[in-house]
Amino acid sequence: MILENIKYGRIRHLTLLDPEKNGPENTGSVIDFINRAGSDAILVGGSTGTGKKSVDELVVAIKKLTRKPVILFPSSPDAFSPRADGIFYLSLLNSMDLKYVMGYQVQSARLLKGTRMEVISVAYLVFEPGMTVGKVGGAKLIGRDDVSSALDYATAAELIGFHAIYLEAGSGAPMSIDPKVVKAVCEDMTIPVIVGGGIRDPITARKMIDSGAAAVVTGTVAEKDPEMLGKIVRAIKD
């Protein structure tokens, strides 16, 4: 199971691929980078509206080239493929727009219950600077070093019963969430904490793991600097 593998350290690094930037035509080279780097799983999704066709085509192309689990990271119910191995059933808890908190979840619930894929409920918390996901998701951004607010949201997520928590600075963020925030949240949680956004080098990635993160997500580095991707994965697993 994907969740169990995250909990017990068998999935430590996930690569996020955006269907708007990655189509079947360039999937081969990107997946080759990911396979060689040793990333453990692949997330498929983006911050902006993505259609079923583009998501499904990318999932199909990926699964022809790797045995790594493919997990949906949807921006809306349209970003769906039944061929994926699992889905992060996201609830953007600090959104001011209820459709990102519970609306999309209600809309897609019966569909997901009828699939065979693993559904992992994830409390999604967006921190400054937030980037596109913060704007599109209408997030009331948490300060990148705001330990108190991070703990408030994370504790609520744990008590509600989410399977995992995702701390996100936003794809392409100039800097990551402050490691002290990650450490405070991880020390207080009994569910796995995943961290992404602004992680572009092995030192930052290792800080997240040393702070207690169960897994780290990187996105743009896989497309722009495959050599750095390998260094990041090695730093996480050393």
Helices and strands as residue ranges (DSSP letters): H 2-7, E 13-17, H 27-37, E 41-44, H 52-63, E 70-72, E 86-92, H 98-98, I 99-103, H 104-113, E 118-126, H 131-136, H 147-160, E 164-168, H 179-188, E 193-196, H 202-210, E 215-218, H 220-224, H 226-237
